Amino acid sequence: MITIKEVSELAQVSQATVSRAINGHATVKEANKIKVFEAIEKLGYTPNTFAKALASKRSDSIGMMVGTLDGPFFGPLMHNAEGIIRDKNRHLIVTSGQESKTKEQDSIQFLQSKQVDGLIIHSDRLSDDELIKIAEKKPALIILNRYIPELSDHCICIDNELGGYLATKYLLDNGHTKVACITGQMSKVDSRERLQGYRNALTESSIPYDANLVIEGRFDHQGNHEVVRRLLDRDNEITAIFCQNDNIALAAYDVCSERQLTVGEDISIIGFDNVNYSQHIRPKLSTVNFPVKEMGIEAARAVIALIEKTDHRFTTKLLPELIIRDSVKKIN
């Protein structure tokens, strides 16, 4: 492996001059720059990025922590953020919290150890105060999918409460009064906000909230089939289900098929997220669109603006949109 010492010997300059030339310091004489870069080209030297980051206080990288590295939500989020970041000649370093506070803390410490210029964080487990402390150390910080008043200029989130309201209101407007709700993990802010939207729609229609019609599921695929079965066993008069994401809706489709219930006829289902497969299952799933692509793009543009200290106004609250397809039946 070629070292900075070998470059300095070939160029006949000091190692400090090589380092300053690599990092673009204006104090390096033009003649010495030429010597350094000719030596670099001849030797095939690749500067150590960590050392370069220490010298320049810039790593040209951005750290991103997400909940998990798979699934229909985080994949597009990471993909669209990276596209913007690469266009700015930077690199994205991604790690995940895996629904563990300890792992979220470890992930952020890892990213900070890599001297990243900015952070994009999607956290379910860290408290507002903990995120505020991170922002004090790393001002180029964007927080996704939650709102912290003290960091209002650093947050990008969707109006989950409005999304839950839109989904439930659509079912109510189609004549359903026995509307159940399968939430995501109640440890997640998204789940609690979407549930509040569900309750708001019921209240607006003068329908009492019935805790028996609400059951906790998961945003991933784990255990949702059994959750749907338990819900349907509780009350055989349920005519509609608001599933707080499309993964849950997919499990509901399966269980309805097991019980010879036809979705869109015997029972109505609406999801949330509008993932790609929602338009390919039958009947096509009515759902609420989560603008995940836009969130990834906005997050990348915003964190770069904070790093470069440029004036960039970004959307802090993205709006959900009701997508009407074929899984909801109008009843009298």
GUTITOR-914283 format. One record per residue (C-alpha): residue number from 1; x, y, z. Coordinates in Angstrom, 1 decimal. Each point is the difference from the previous one (the first is absolute). Last residue first. Layout:
<nodes>
num->NUM; x->X; y->Y; z->Z .
...
</nodes>
This chain:
<nodes>
num->332; x->-76.4; y->1.4; z->2.9 .
num->331; x->3.4; y->-1.5; z->-0.9 .
num->330; x->2.8; y->1.2; z->-2.3 .
num->329; x->2.7; y->-2.6; z->-0.4 .
num->328; x->3.7; y->0.7; z->0.6 .
num->327; x->2.8; y->-2.1; z->-1.6 .
num->326; x->-0.3; y->1.4; z->-3.5 .
num->325; x->2.3; y->3.0; z->-0.3 .
num->324; x->-0.1; y->3.4; z->1.6 .
num->323; x->3.4; y->1.6; z->0.9 .
num->322; x->-0.4; y->2.5; z->2.9 .
num->321; x->3.0; y->2.4; z->0.1 .
num->320; x->2.3; y->0.7; z->2.9 .
num->319; x->1.5; y->3.5; z->0.5 .
num->318; x->3.7; y->0.6; z->0.6 .
num->317; x->1.0; y->2.1; z->3.1 .
num->316; x->3.4; y->1.7; z->0.1 .
num->315; x->0.1; y->1.0; z->-3.7 .
num->314; x->3.4; y->1.5; z->-0.7 .
num->313; x->1.3; y->3.5; z->-0.2 .
num->312; x->3.6; y->0.1; z->-1.1 .
num->311; x->2.3; y->2.9; z->0.9 .
num->310; x->3.5; y->-1.3; z->-0.1 .
num->309; x->2.1; y->-1.0; z->3.0 .
num->308; x->1.9; y->-2.7; z->-2.0 .
num->307; x->-0.7; y->-2.6; z->2.6 .
num->306; x->-3.5; y->1.2; z->0.7 .
num->305; x->-0.8; y->0.2; z->-3.7 .
num->304; x->1.3; y->-3.5; z->-0.4 .
num->303; x->-2.2; y->-1.2; z->2.8 .
num->302; x->-3.1; y->1.6; z->-1.6 .
num->301; x->0.6; y->-1.3; z->-3.5 .
num->300; x->0.5; y->-3.6; z->1.3 .
num->299; x->-3.1; y->0.2; z->2.3 .
num->298; x->-2.2; y->1.5; z->-2.8 .
num->297; x->1.0; y->-2.8; z->-2.4 .
num->296; x->-0.7; y->-2.7; z->2.5 .
num->295; x->-3.3; y->1.5; z->1.1 .
num->294; x->-1.1; y->0.5; z->-3.6 .
num->293; x->0.5; y->-3.7; z->-0.7 .
num->292; x->-1.8; y->-0.9; z->3.2 .
num->291; x->-3.1; y->1.9; z->-0.9 .
num->290; x->-2.3; y->-2.2; z->2.0 .
num->289; x->-3.1; y->-0.7; z->-2.1 .
num->288; x->-3.0; y->-1.2; z->1.9 .
num->287; x->-1.6; y->-3.2; z->-1.2 .
num->286; x->-2.6; y->-1.7; z->-2.1 .
num->285; x->1.4; y->-3.4; z->-1.0 .
num->284; x->-0.6; y->-1.4; z->-3.4 .
num->283; x->-2.3; y->-3.0; z->0.3 .
num->282; x->2.1; y->-1.9; z->-0.6 .
num->281; x->3.6; y->0.8; z->0.7 .
num->280; x->1.9; y->2.1; z->-2.6 .
num->279; x->-0.8; y->3.6; z->1.1 .
num->278; x->1.1; y->-0.6; z->3.6 .
num->277; x->3.2; y->-1.7; z->-1.3 .
num->276; x->1.9; y->3.3; z->-0.4 .
num->275; x->-0.5; y->1.3; z->3.5 .
num->274; x->-2.9; y->2.4; z->0.5 .
num->273; x->1.0; y->0.8; z->3.6 .
num->272; x->-3.3; y->-0.6; z->1.9 .
num->271; x->-2.7; y->-2.7; z->-0.5 .
num->270; x->-3.7; y->-0.2; z->-0.5 .
num->269; x->-2.1; y->-3.1; z->0.3 .
num->268; x->-3.7; y->-0.7; z->-0.6 .
num->267; x->-1.8; y->-3.3; z->0.9 .
num->266; x->-2.5; y->-2.2; z->-1.7 .
num->265; x->0.4; y->1.7; z->-3.4 .
num->264; x->3.2; y->2.0; z->-0.4 .
num->263; x->2.0; y->-2.9; z->1.6 .
num->262; x->-1.9; y->-3.2; z->-0.5 .
num->261; x->-0.3; y->-2.0; z->3.2 .
num->260; x->0.5; y->-3.7; z->-0.3 .
num->259; x->1.6; y->-0.3; z->3.4 .
num->258; x->3.5; y->-0.8; z->-1.3 .
num->257; x->-0.4; y->2.7; z->-2.7 .
num->256; x->-0.8; y->2.5; z->2.8 .
num->255; x->3.2; y->-1.1; z->1.8 .
num->254; x->2.1; y->0.5; z->-3.1 .
num->253; x->-1.4; y->3.5; z->-0.8 .
num->252; x->0.5; y->1.0; z->3.6 .
num->251; x->3.6; y->-1.0; z->-0.2 .
num->250; x->0.4; y->2.3; z->-3.1 .
num->249; x->-1.7; y->2.8; z->1.9 .
num->248; x->2.6; y->-0.3; z->2.8 .
num->247; x->2.8; y->0.4; z->-2.6 .
num->246; x->-2.0; y->2.9; z->-1.5 .
num->245; x->0.2; y->2.1; z->3.1 .
num->244; x->-2.2; y->1.2; z->2.8 .
num->243; x->-2.8; y->-2.5; z->-1.0 .
num->242; x->-3.4; y->1.7; z->0.1 .
num->241; x->-2.5; y->-2.9; z->0.1 .
num->240; x->-3.5; y->-0.1; z->-1.2 .
num->239; x->-3.3; y->-2.0; z->0.5 .
num->238; x->0.6; y->-1.2; z->3.5 .
num->237; x->-3.2; y->-1.8; z->1.2 .
num->236; x->1.8; y->-3.2; z->0.9 .
num->235; x->1.7; y->1.6; z->3.0 .
num->234; x->2.9; y->-1.4; z->2.0 .
num->233; x->0.8; y->-2.9; z->-2.3 .
num->232; x->0.7; y->2.5; z->-2.8 .
num->231; x->2.6; y->1.8; z->2.2 .
num->230; x->1.6; y->-3.2; z->1.1 .
num->229; x->0.4; y->-1.2; z->-3.6 .
num->228; x->1.4; y->3.3; z->-1.1 .
num->227; x->2.6; y->-0.2; z->2.8 .
num->226; x->0.9; y->-3.6; z->-0.9 .
num->225; x->0.7; y->1.1; z->-3.6 .
num->224; x->2.0; y->3.0; z->1.2 .
num->223; x->2.6; y->-2.1; z->1.9 .
num->222; x->3.1; y->1.4; z->-1.6 .
num->221; x->-0.4; y->1.6; z->-3.5 .
num->220; x->1.4; y->3.5; z->0.9 .
num->219; x->-2.1; y->2.9; z->1.2 .
num->218; x->-1.2; y->-2.0; z->2.9 .
num->217; x->-3.4; y->-0.7; z->1.5 .
num->216; x->-1.9; y->1.5; z->3.0 .
num->215; x->-3.7; y->-0.4; z->0.1 .
num->214; x->-2.9; y->2.5; z->-0.1 .
num->213; x->-3.6; y->-1.1; z->-0.3 .
num->212; x->-0.3; y->-0.9; z->3.7 .
num->211; x->1.1; y->3.5; z->0.9 .
num->210; x->-3.3; y->1.3; z->-1.3 .
num->209; x->0.0; y->3.7; z->-0.8 .
num->208; x->-3.5; y->1.3; z->-0.2 .
num->207; x->-1.3; y->1.1; z->-3.4 .
num->206; x->-1.2; y->3.6; z->-0.2 .
num->205; x->1.4; y->0.3; z->-3.6 .
num->204; x->2.6; y->2.6; z->1.1 .
num->203; x->0.9; y->-2.1; z->3.0 .
num->202; x->0.6; y->-3.0; z->-2.3 .
num->201; x->2.2; y->2.1; z->-2.3 .
num->200; x->2.0; y->1.3; z->3.0 .
num->199; x->0.5; y->-3.5; z->1.4 .
num->198; x->1.5; y->-1.3; z->-3.3 .
num->197; x->2.3; y->3.1; z->-0.1 .
num->196; x->1.1; y->-0.7; z->3.6 .
num->195; x->0.8; y->-3.6; z->-1.1 .
num->194; x->2.2; y->1.4; z->-2.8 .
num->193; x->1.9; y->2.1; z->2.5 .
num->192; x->0.5; y->-2.8; z->2.4 .
num->191; x->1.2; y->-2.4; z->-2.8 .
num->190; x->2.4; y->2.6; z->-1.5 .
num->189; x->1.5; y->0.8; z->3.4 .
num->188; x->1.2; y->-3.6; z->0.4 .
num->187; x->-0.2; y->-1.9; z->3.3 .
num->186; x->-3.6; y->-0.8; z->-1.0 .
num->185; x->1.4; y->-2.5; z->-2.5 .
num->184; x->-2.2; y->0.4; z->-3.1 .
num->183; x->-3.7; y->0.3; z->0.4 .
num->182; x->-2.9; y->-2.2; z->-1.2 .
num->181; x->-3.2; y->2.1; z->0.0 .
num->180; x->-3.6; y->-1.1; z->-0.1 .
num->179; x->-2.9; y->1.8; z->-1.6 .
num->178; x->-3.6; y->-1.1; z->1.0 .
num->177; x->-1.7; y->3.1; z->-1.4 .
num->176; x->0.7; y->-0.5; z->-3.7 .
num->175; x->-2.2; y->2.0; z->-2.3 .
num->174; x->2.5; y->1.0; z->-2.7 .
num->173; x->0.7; y->3.3; z->1.7 .
num->172; x->1.0; y->-2.0; z->3.1 .
num->171; x->2.6; y->-1.9; z->-2.0 .
num->170; x->1.4; y->3.2; z->-1.6 .
num->169; x->0.0; y->1.7; z->3.4 .
num->168; x->2.2; y->-2.8; z->1.4 .
num->167; x->2.6; y->0.4; z->-2.7 .
num->166; x->0.0; y->3.8; z->0.0 .
num->165; x->0.2; y->0.2; z->3.8 .
num->164; x->2.9; y->-2.4; z->0.2 .
num->163; x->1.8; y->2.0; z->-2.6 .
num->162; x->-0.7; y->3.3; z->1.8 .
num->161; x->1.5; y->-1.4; z->3.2 .
num->160; x->3.0; y->-1.2; z->-2.0 .
num->159; x->0.8; y->3.5; z->-1.3 .
num->158; x->3.3; y->-1.0; z->-1.5 .
num->157; x->3.3; y->1.1; z->1.5 .
num->156; x->3.1; y->2.0; z->-0.7 .
num->155; x->1.7; y->1.5; z->3.1 .
num->154; x->3.1; y->2.2; z->0.2 .
num->153; x->-1.6; y->3.4; z->0.0 .
num->152; x->-2.4; y->-1.1; z->2.7 .
num->151; x->2.8; y->-1.1; z->2.3 .
num->150; x->-1.3; y->1.4; z->3.3 .
num->149; x->-3.6; y->-1.0; z->-1.1 .
num->148; x->1.0; y->-3.6; z->-0.7 .
num->147; x->-2.0; y->-1.5; z->-2.8 .
num->146; x->0.4; y->-3.6; z->-1.2 .
num->145; x->0.3; y->-1.8; z->-3.3 .
num->144; x->3.6; y->0.9; z->-0.7 .
num->143; x->2.5; y->2.0; z->1.9 .
num->142; x->2.6; y->2.0; z->-2.0 .
num->141; x->3.3; y->1.0; z->1.6 .
num->140; x->2.7; y->2.4; z->-1.2 .
num->139; x->0.3; y->1.5; z->3.5 .
num->138; x->2.0; y->-3.0; z->1.2 .
num->137; x->1.0; y->0.4; z->3.7 .
num->136; x->-3.1; y->2.0; z->1.0 .
num->135; x->-2.1; y->-2.1; z->-2.3 .
num->134; x->1.0; y->-3.1; z->1.8 .
num->133; x->-1.1; y->1.6; z->3.3 .
num->132; x->-3.4; y->0.8; z->-1.5 .
num->131; x->-0.3; y->-3.6; z->-1.1 .
num->130; x->0.5; y->-1.2; z->3.5 .
num->129; x->-2.5; y->2.6; z->1.3 .
num->128; x->-2.6; y->-1.1; z->-2.5 .
num->127; x->0.4; y->-3.6; z->1.2 .
num->126; x->1.7; y->-2.7; z->-2.0 .
num->125; x->-2.1; y->-3.1; z->-0.8 .
num->124; x->-1.8; y->0.5; z->-3.3 .
num->123; x->2.9; y->1.7; z->-1.9 .
num->122; x->0.3; y->1.0; z->-3.6 .
num->121; x->3.2; y->2.0; z->-0.1 .
num->120; x->1.7; y->1.9; z->-2.9 .
num->119; x->3.5; y->1.2; z->1.2 .
num->118; x->2.6; y->2.4; z->-1.4 .
num->117; x->3.7; y->0.4; z->-0.8 .
num->116; x->0.8; y->-3.6; z->1.0 .
num->115; x->3.1; y->-0.4; z->2.1 .
num->114; x->-0.2; y->-3.8; z->-0.1 .
num->113; x->-0.1; y->0.0; z->3.8 .
num->112; x->-3.3; y->2.0; z->-0.2 .
num->111; x->-1.5; y->-2.8; z->-2.1 .
num->110; x->1.0; y->-2.6; z->2.5 .
num->109; x->-1.3; y->2.0; z->2.9 .
num->108; x->-3.3; y->0.3; z->-1.8 .
num->107; x->-0.2; y->-3.7; z->-0.6 .
num->106; x->0.9; y->-0.8; z->3.6 .
num->105; x->-2.8; y->2.3; z->1.3 .
num->104; x->-2.5; y->-1.6; z->-2.4 .
num->103; x->1.2; y->-3.4; z->1.1 .
num->102; x->-0.5; y->0.7; z->3.6 .
num->101; x->-3.4; y->1.4; z->-0.6 .
num->100; x->-1.0; y->-3.1; z->-1.9 .
num->99; x->-2.5; y->-0.1; z->-2.9 .
num->98; x->2.6; y->-1.2; z->-2.4 .
num->97; x->2.0; y->3.3; z->0.2 .
num->96; x->1.4; y->-0.1; z->-3.5 .
num->95; x->3.2; y->1.1; z->-1.9 .
num->94; x->0.6; y->2.0; z->-3.1 .
num->93; x->3.0; y->1.9; z->-1.3 .
num->92; x->-0.9; y->2.3; z->-2.9 .
num->91; x->2.7; y->1.4; z->-2.3 .
num->90; x->0.6; y->3.5; z->-1.3 .
num->89; x->0.6; y->1.4; z->-3.5 .
num->88; x->-3.2; y->2.1; z->0.2 .
num->87; x->-1.7; y->-2.3; z->-2.5 .
num->86; x->0.9; y->-2.8; z->2.4 .
num->85; x->-2.0; y->1.7; z->2.8 .
num->84; x->-3.1; y->0.4; z->-2.2 .
num->83; x->0.0; y->-3.6; z->-1.1 .
num->82; x->0.8; y->-1.2; z->3.5 .
num->81; x->-3.2; y->1.6; z->1.4 .
num->80; x->-2.1; y->-1.6; z->-2.6 .
num->79; x->1.4; y->-3.5; z->0.6 .
num->78; x->-0.1; y->0.3; z->3.8 .
num->77; x->-3.6; y->0.9; z->0.1 .
num->76; x->-0.9; y->-2.5; z->-2.7 .
num->75; x->1.4; y->-2.8; z->2.0 .
num->74; x->-1.2; y->1.2; z->3.4 .
num->73; x->-3.7; y->-0.3; z->-0.9 .
num->72; x->-0.4; y->-3.2; z->-2.1 .
num->71; x->2.1; y->-2.1; z->2.4 .
num->70; x->3.7; y->-0.5; z->0.7 .
num->69; x->2.8; y->1.9; z->1.8 .
num->68; x->-1.9; y->0.5; z->3.2 .
num->67; x->-1.0; y->3.0; z->2.2 .
num->66; x->2.2; y->2.5; z->-1.8 .
num->65; x->3.2; y->1.8; z->0.9 .
num->64; x->1.7; y->2.1; z->-2.7 .
num->63; x->3.5; y->1.4; z->0.0 .
num->62; x->1.2; y->2.5; z->-2.6 .
num->61; x->3.4; y->-0.1; z->-1.6 .
num->60; x->2.3; y->2.6; z->-1.6 .
num->59; x->2.4; y->-0.6; z->3.0 .
num->58; x->0.5; y->3.6; z->1.0 .
num->57; x->2.1; y->1.3; z->2.9 .
num->56; x->2.8; y->0.5; z->-2.6 .
num->55; x->2.8; y->-1.8; z->1.8 .
num->54; x->-2.2; y->-2.4; z->2.0 .
num->53; x->-2.0; y->-0.8; z->-3.1 .
num->52; x->3.1; y->-0.6; z->-2.0 .
num->51; x->1.3; y->-2.4; z->2.6 .
num->50; x->-3.3; y->-1.9; z->-0.2 .
num->49; x->0.0; y->0.0; z->-3.7 .
num->48; x->3.6; y->-1.4; z->-0.3 .
num->47; x->1.3; y->1.4; z->-3.2 .
num->46; x->0.2; y->-2.4; z->-2.9 .
num->45; x->3.5; y->-0.1; z->-1.5 .
num->44; x->0.5; y->-1.4; z->-3.6 .
num->43; x->3.7; y->0.6; z->0.2 .
num->42; x->0.3; y->2.0; z->-3.2 .
num->41; x->-3.3; y->1.9; z->0.4 .
num->40; x->0.9; y->0.9; z->3.6 .
num->39; x->3.5; y->1.1; z->-0.9 .
num->38; x->-1.4; y->2.2; z->-2.8 .
num->37; x->-2.6; y->1.3; z->2.5 .
num->36; x->2.7; y->0.9; z->2.6 .
num->35; x->2.5; y->1.6; z->-2.5 .
num->34; x->-2.8; y->2.1; z->-1.6 .
num->33; x->-1.1; y->1.2; z->3.5 .
num->32; x->3.6; y->0.9; z->0.8 .
num->31; x->0.3; y->2.2; z->-3.1 .
num->30; x->-3.4; y->1.7; z->0.9 .
num->29; x->1.2; y->0.9; z->3.5 .
num->28; x->-2.1; y->-1.4; z->2.8 .
num->27; x->-1.5; y->2.7; z->2.2 .
num->26; x->-3.4; y->-0.3; z->-1.7 .
num->25; x->-0.7; y->-3.3; z->1.7 .
num->24; x->-1.8; y->-2.4; z->-2.4 .
num->23; x->-0.2; y->-3.1; z->2.3 .
num->22; x->2.4; y->-2.0; z->-2.2 .
num->21; x->2.5; y->2.9; z->-0.2 .
num->20; x->-0.1; y->0.4; z->3.8 .
num->19; x->0.7; y->-3.7; z->0.6 .
num->18; x->2.8; y->0.0; z->-2.5 .
num->17; x->1.5; y->3.1; z->1.6 .
num->16; x->-0.2; y->-1.6; z->3.4 .
num->15; x->1.8; y->-3.0; z->-1.3 .
num->14; x->2.9; y->2.3; z->-1.0 .
num->13; x->1.0; y->0.5; z->-3.7 .
num->12; x->2.2; y->-2.0; z->-2.3 .
num->11; x->-2.9; y->-1.2; z->-2.2 .
num->10; x->1.3; y->-3.6; z->0.2 .
num->9; x->0.8; y->0.3; z->3.7 .
num->8; x->-3.3; y->1.7; z->0.8 .
num->7; x->-2.0; y->-2.6; z->-1.9 .
num->6; x->1.9; y->-2.8; z->1.8 .
num->5; x->-0.8; y->1.5; z->3.4 .
num->4; x->-3.7; y->0.4; z->-0.9 .
num->3; x->-0.1; y->-3.8; z->-0.3 .
num->2; x->-0.5; y->-2.4; z->-2.9 .
num->1; x->-1.4; y->-3.4; z->1.0 .
</nodes>
